[in-house]
Amino acid sequence: MSYLAEIATHVAGIPCIVGVVDYHREKGSYSYHAASDLDYYGYTEAAWEVLDRRGRKAEWLARKLTNDDVSRIEETIAIYMKGK
């Protein structure tokens, strides 16, 4: 599979790669007429997969993800994609 980006990270202390399948960033309008906070501030959406260090899907490792891991990985993806 072709990924938009492959980012080195770790899950449960195990080195791995996150393959970014899809990424969308919507800028905020910063208008008082925005329909919601998402429209006002903007948001990002990312679809990604956990891969082993050889680039193969690692579902066994994805099952070890914690909420903190997911937040950290999504923040890392946002920072990485902003630089592109």
Residue frames as a rotation matrix with the C-alpha (Angstrom) as fourth column:
MET 1
0.579 0.816 0.000 0.00
0.816 -0.579 0.000 0.00
0.000 0.000 -1.000 0.00
SER 2
-0.359 -0.651 0.669 1.13
0.614 -0.705 -0.356 3.51
0.703 0.283 0.652 -0.72
TYR 3
0.263 0.381 -0.886 1.08
0.940 -0.307 0.147 5.91
-0.216 -0.872 -0.439 2.23
LEU 4
0.848 0.051 0.527 1.07
0.196 -0.955 -0.223 9.71
0.492 0.292 -0.820 2.27
ALA 5
0.127 -0.827 0.548 3.75
-0.820 -0.398 -0.411 9.48
0.558 -0.397 -0.728 4.95
GLU 6
0.551 -0.080 -0.831 5.54
0.418 0.888 0.192 6.90
0.722 -0.454 0.523 7.06
ILE 7
0.287 -0.341 0.895 6.46
-0.649 -0.757 -0.080 8.23
0.704 -0.558 -0.439 10.49
ALA 8
-0.369 -0.515 -0.774 8.67
0.279 0.733 -0.621 6.45
0.886 -0.445 -0.127 13.00
THR 9
0.109 0.422 0.900 7.16
-0.828 -0.462 0.316 6.15
0.550 -0.780 0.299 16.48
HIS 10
-0.899 -0.337 -0.279 6.59
-0.139 0.825 -0.547 3.56
0.415 -0.453 -0.789 19.21
VAL 11
0.262 0.955 0.140 3.67
-0.669 0.075 0.739 1.73
0.695 -0.287 0.659 20.80
ALA 12
0.988 0.132 0.079 4.01
-0.143 0.589 0.795 0.07
0.059 -0.797 0.601 24.21
GLY 13
0.412 -0.909 0.066 7.74
-0.483 -0.156 0.862 0.80
-0.773 -0.387 -0.503 24.03
ILE 14
0.073 -0.333 0.940 8.07
0.614 0.758 0.221 -1.10
-0.786 0.561 0.259 20.74
PRO 15
-0.571 -0.327 -0.753 9.51
-0.325 -0.753 0.573 0.84
-0.754 0.571 0.324 17.78
CYS 16
-0.067 0.597 0.799 7.17
0.785 0.526 -0.327 0.94
-0.616 0.605 -0.504 14.80
ILE 17
-0.989 -0.135 0.065 5.99
0.142 -0.715 0.685 3.05
-0.046 0.687 0.726 11.88
VAL 18
-0.076 0.981 -0.177 2.70
0.242 -0.154 -0.958 4.84
-0.967 -0.116 -0.226 11.39
GLY 19
-0.828 -0.110 0.550 1.51
0.555 -0.018 0.832 4.77
-0.082 0.994 0.076 7.78
VAL 20
-0.472 0.660 -0.584 -0.74
-0.205 -0.726 -0.656 7.75
-0.857 -0.190 0.479 7.02
VAL 21
-0.455 0.414 0.788 -3.48
0.798 0.583 0.154 6.57
-0.395 0.699 -0.596 4.67
ASP 22
0.107 0.565 0.818 -5.48
0.728 -0.605 0.323 9.82
0.677 0.561 -0.476 4.45
TYR 23
-0.498 -0.282 -0.820 -5.13
0.782 -0.555 -0.284 13.31
-0.375 -0.782 0.497 5.92
HIS 24
0.060 0.543 0.838 -7.36
0.673 -0.642 0.368 16.38
0.737 0.542 -0.404 5.81
ARG 25
-0.622 -0.241 -0.745 -6.88
0.718 -0.555 -0.420 19.73
-0.312 -0.796 0.518 7.51
GLU 26
0.237 0.760 0.605 -9.72
0.788 -0.515 0.338 22.23
0.569 0.396 -0.721 7.58
LYS 27
-0.826 -0.551 0.121 -8.66
0.405 -0.729 -0.552 25.73
0.393 -0.407 0.825 8.56
GLY 28
-0.222 0.743 -0.631 -10.88
0.874 -0.136 -0.468 27.63
-0.433 -0.655 -0.619 10.96
SER 29
0.165 0.385 0.908 -12.90
0.761 -0.635 0.131 30.64
0.627 0.670 -0.397 9.88
TYR 30
-0.674 -0.394 -0.624 -12.36
0.734 -0.452 -0.507 32.53
-0.082 -0.800 0.594 13.17
SER 31
-0.671 0.567 0.478 -15.70
-0.154 -0.737 0.658 34.22
0.726 0.368 0.581 12.50
TYR 32
-0.820 0.442 0.364 -18.34
-0.440 -0.078 -0.895 34.94
-0.367 -0.894 0.258 15.10
HIS 33
0.143 0.910 -0.389 -20.83
-0.974 0.060 -0.217 33.54
-0.174 0.410 0.895 12.58
ALA 34
-0.717 -0.456 -0.527 -19.24
-0.547 0.837 0.020 30.06
0.432 0.302 -0.850 12.61
ALA 35
0.251 0.919 -0.304 -21.83
-0.541 0.394 0.743 27.32
0.803 -0.022 0.596 13.08
SER 36
0.952 0.024 -0.306 -19.74
0.215 0.660 0.720 25.37
0.219 -0.751 0.623 15.61
ASP 37
0.624 -0.782 0.001 -16.42
-0.390 -0.310 0.867 25.33
-0.677 -0.541 -0.498 17.42
LEU 38
0.089 -0.585 0.806 -15.02
0.624 0.664 0.413 23.05
-0.777 0.466 0.424 14.69
ASP 39
0.554 0.160 0.817 -15.90
0.789 -0.414 -0.454 25.65
0.266 0.896 -0.355 12.07
TYR 40
0.980 -0.166 0.112 -14.38
-0.194 -0.926 0.324 28.39
0.050 -0.339 -0.940 14.21
TYR 41
0.419 -0.868 0.266 -11.11
-0.549 -0.009 0.836 26.68
-0.724 -0.496 -0.480 15.18
GLY 42
0.172 -0.335 -0.926 -10.73
-0.894 0.342 -0.290 24.19
0.413 0.878 -0.241 12.33
TYR 43
0.563 0.035 0.826 -9.86
-0.510 0.801 0.314 20.54
-0.650 -0.598 0.468 12.62
THR 44
-0.394 -0.660 -0.640 -7.76
-0.914 0.354 0.197 17.72
0.097 0.663 -0.743 11.23
GLU 45
0.741 0.532 0.410 -8.72
-0.535 0.837 -0.120 14.19
-0.407 -0.130 0.904 10.29
ALA 46
-0.269 -0.871 -0.411 -6.22
-0.960 0.277 0.042 11.41
0.078 0.406 -0.911 9.77
ALA 47
0.920 0.384 0.070 -6.54
-0.387 0.922 0.019 7.75
-0.058 -0.045 0.997 8.87
TRP 48
-0.019 -0.995 -0.097 -3.47
-0.948 0.049 -0.314 5.72
0.317 0.086 -0.945 9.73
GLU 49
0.873 0.186 -0.451 -2.21
-0.110 0.976 0.190 2.20
0.475 -0.116 0.872 10.34
VAL 50
0.468 -0.744 0.478 0.39
-0.705 0.012 0.709 0.78
-0.533 -0.668 -0.519 12.70
LEU 51
0.790 -0.325 -0.519 3.20
-0.275 0.570 -0.774 -0.96
0.547 0.755 0.362 10.82
ASP 52
0.743 -0.657 -0.124 6.20
0.508 0.435 0.744 -2.91
-0.435 -0.616 0.657 12.01
ARG 53
0.228 -0.734 -0.639 9.67
-0.239 -0.679 0.694 -1.55
-0.944 -0.006 -0.330 11.27
ARG 54
-0.727 -0.455 0.514 9.67
0.335 0.418 0.844 -3.39
-0.599 0.786 -0.151 7.93
GLY 55
-0.794 0.440 -0.419 6.50
-0.590 -0.722 0.361 -1.62
-0.143 0.534 0.833 6.82
ARG 56
-0.671 0.595 -0.444 4.07
0.233 0.736 0.635 -4.52
0.704 0.323 -0.632 7.26
LYS 57
0.168 0.819 0.548 0.71
-0.542 -0.388 0.746 -4.05
0.824 -0.422 0.378 9.01
ALA 58
-0.820 -0.458 -0.342 1.05
0.078 0.503 -0.861 -4.89
0.567 -0.733 -0.376 12.69
GLU 59
0.135 0.975 0.178 -2.46
-0.255 -0.139 0.957 -5.51
0.957 -0.175 0.230 13.98
TRP 60
0.331 -0.091 -0.939 -1.05
0.776 0.593 0.216 -7.24
0.537 -0.800 0.267 17.07
LEU 61
-0.704 -0.646 -0.297 0.72
0.707 -0.592 -0.386 -3.98
0.073 -0.482 0.873 17.93
ALA 62
-0.622 0.560 0.547 -2.30
-0.187 -0.785 0.591 -1.80
0.760 0.265 0.593 17.07
ARG 63
0.372 0.786 -0.494 -4.27
0.325 0.388 0.862 -3.70
0.870 -0.481 -0.111 19.74
LYS 64
-0.072 -0.501 -0.863 -1.79
0.992 0.053 -0.114 -2.39
0.103 -0.864 0.493 22.33
LEU 65
-0.557 -0.129 0.821 -2.59
0.286 -0.957 0.044 1.28
0.780 0.260 0.570 21.54
THR 66
-0.354 0.445 -0.823 -3.75
0.866 -0.177 -0.468 3.36
-0.354 -0.878 -0.323 24.49
ASN 67
0.739 0.658 0.144 -5.70
0.671 -0.702 -0.237 6.61
-0.055 0.272 -0.961 24.29
ASP 68
0.546 -0.628 -0.554 -2.46
-0.141 -0.721 0.679 8.45
-0.826 -0.293 -0.483 25.08
ASP 69
-0.460 -0.709 0.535 -0.71
0.406 0.369 0.836 6.68
-0.790 0.601 0.118 22.19
VAL 70
0.080 0.590 0.803 -3.50
0.996 -0.014 -0.089 7.64
-0.041 0.807 -0.589 19.78
SER 71
0.913 0.263 -0.313 -3.39
0.292 -0.955 0.049 11.30
-0.286 -0.136 -0.949 20.89
ARG 72
0.171 -0.942 -0.287 0.41
-0.141 -0.312 0.939 11.43
-0.975 -0.120 -0.187 20.62
ILE 73
-0.488 -0.348 0.801 0.43
0.649 0.469 0.599 9.79
-0.584 0.812 -0.003 17.18
GLU 74
0.405 0.717 0.568 -2.31
0.914 -0.334 -0.231 12.05
0.024 0.612 -0.790 15.82
GLU 75
0.835 -0.198 -0.513 -0.46
-0.019 -0.942 0.334 15.12
-0.549 -0.269 -0.791 17.09
THR 76
-0.210 -0.969 0.130 2.76
0.043 0.124 0.991 13.84
-0.977 0.214 0.016 15.50
ILE 77
-0.218 0.218 0.951 0.95
0.938 0.316 0.142 13.29
-0.270 0.923 -0.274 12.19
ALA 78
0.807 0.590 0.023 -0.53
0.581 -0.785 -0.214 16.83
-0.108 0.186 -0.977 12.30
ILE 79
0.515 -0.700 -0.494 2.89
-0.242 -0.672 0.700 18.37
-0.822 -0.241 -0.516 12.93
TYR 80
-0.424 -0.702 0.572 4.53
0.334 0.465 0.820 16.26
-0.842 0.539 0.037 10.22
MET 81
-0.028 0.499 0.866 1.87
0.994 0.105 -0.028 17.02
-0.105 0.860 -0.499 7.61
LYS 82
0.853 0.294 -0.432 1.89
0.305 -0.951 -0.044 20.75
-0.423 -0.095 -0.901 8.45
GLY 83
0.100 -0.936 -0.338 5.56
-0.229 -0.352 0.908 20.80
-0.968 -0.013 -0.249 7.48
LYS 84
-0.378 -0.209 0.902 4.87
0.691 0.585 0.425 19.26
-0.617 0.784 -0.077 4.07
